[in-house]
Amino acid sequence: MRALLVTSVGVTCAAALTLPLATPAASAPAPHSASALPPSTSPASPGAGPPSAQAEATTREALAPDTPDTPETAESKPHKAESAAEPAGSTQSLPLAPLDAPSDRVAGAAAAQGLPQRDARPFSLVGVVWDDAEAELHGTVQVRTRATGTTRWSDWQDVETHNAEHAADLGSAEREGRTVRGATAPLWVGDSDGVEVRVRPEARDSQDRAATPVPLPEGMRLELVHPGEGPGEDPGEDPGEASAPEPARGAPAGRAAAVPAGFADTPPTAAALPEVLTAEIAAASAVNAELAELGATVIPALTQAETLESVELAPGAKPYIGPRPGIVTRKGWGADEKLREKNFAYTKTVKAAFVHHSATGNNYTCKQAPSVLRSIYRYHVKSSGWRDFGYNFAVDKCGNIYEGRAGGVTKAVLGAHTLGFNTNTMGIAVLGSYASTNPPAAAVTAVSKLTAWKLGLFGRNPKGKITLVSGGSNKYKAGVKVKMNVISGHRDGFATECPGARLYKKLGKARTSSAKLQGR
């Protein structure tokens, strides 16, 4: 039987250079539309620092590739066509200003901040960030946007402000070694070219007139993110309407590559030439080399028997491992591998899975899910200052499963999803907001399938309990041992609404289904 994992945990660009490499092709202008453990689980050193700064296709003038990325207003520099060397996607960073004139403010009240209605270059996702990652935004954030090329404005939409619990652990290299910012959750608004935002501080306690108003964080900025083009997308079309990722290439003979539900098959091109991969894409793909061909867009699903055959089991071990589900790779959803830190970071094992909702809203189609992921990824790295996409996996409303943070889907990759409990766990984000909306059955089923397989690789019972040590959160102090469900909701480790009341209620069903898939 072949081992499931590649023997080397960290894949360097040097390894990738055994492949035909090339610098990235000139990108087209940004669209102006909207107990059987794996054999290799030893931790590796996290990345030594942030990636080299990349020039962004932002509202500012195109910068030289080595120019540090700094926020500027849309008017601060004249706009000109994006450089062909710039990565796909863009971020407009707009400083917020007081909305009320001093004479209009109630005595002792903190001033609201925001931006009046204004034009912007096309974007699809919004969020608000501020300078101090330790500061909380006590108040409300609301935005409304204008659909690109129209005069149609949306209603006011609430942005989830309590987002600090989705982050790297305090004291970690990712938290201390980077310029991390405070941030709201991102909100998907669809293809837009106009925006208005208002941030209002919490009103002081009406029963305590001597109470000091809660100030808003300093340095607040509105982030407008465009996802850029993904695989198979035409530069002139709406990213959300483009074709979905093609099936994985190089599936074992006799078995068709699995295509996640909702993804259309793409016929092979006649006389297609072998794809030339950049070093960054090759490195992110090589950690999954035992599962799919290098550069594959989908890791194919396996049956239960095929999954067990692919795993190296200890003699006499009971194989409680669910069938491997099909997984869209980072290449499949179009991750710009130059955004993230070069190296991968790992923990020792995977003891539990934390389920989240992305809080990005439910107004997306399954075809748009890759665009949503690219936008969240850019927001996590460029706006929030994280080393990579925060979650280990994502699931959309149609039940498609996506590879999240780079490092290998079978490995214990260190994420930034559950503050205080990122070590030895994995985070799964269901795309959407599920406080008052029921999650689709397909999404819950996908969580069951994913956990049955991934937790099974590390010998975990989805219906069981596990003891984790807190790294520090608003619910458990650092060092406290906490007994949790092997499949937990984010709120089990942090005082938060995540993953939303409606999704949280479905976790019992997910545990039962996951264990059944494992054969328990």
Secondary structure, DSSP 8 states (H G I E B T S, - for coil): ---SS-S-SS--HHHHTTS------------S------S--------SS--------SSS----TTS------TTSS------TTS-S-EEEEEE-EESS-GGGS-TT----EEEEEEEEEEEEEEEEEES-TT----EEEEEEEEETTSS-B---EEE----TTSS--TTSHHHHSS---EE---EEEEEEEEEEEEEEE----TT-TTS------SS-EEEEEE----TT--TTS-GGGS------SS--TTS-----TT-------TT-------HHHHHHHHTTTTTS-TT-SEE----HHHHHHHS---TT----------EE-HHHHT--TTTS-SS--B-S---EEEEEE--S-S---GGGHHHHHHHHHHIIIIIT--SS-S-SEEE-TT--EEE-SSS-TTS-B--SSSTT--TTEEEEEESS--SSS---HHHHHHHHHHHHHHHHHTT--TTSEEEEE----SSS-TT-EEEEESEEEGGGTSSS-TT-HHHHTTHHHHHHHHHHHHT-
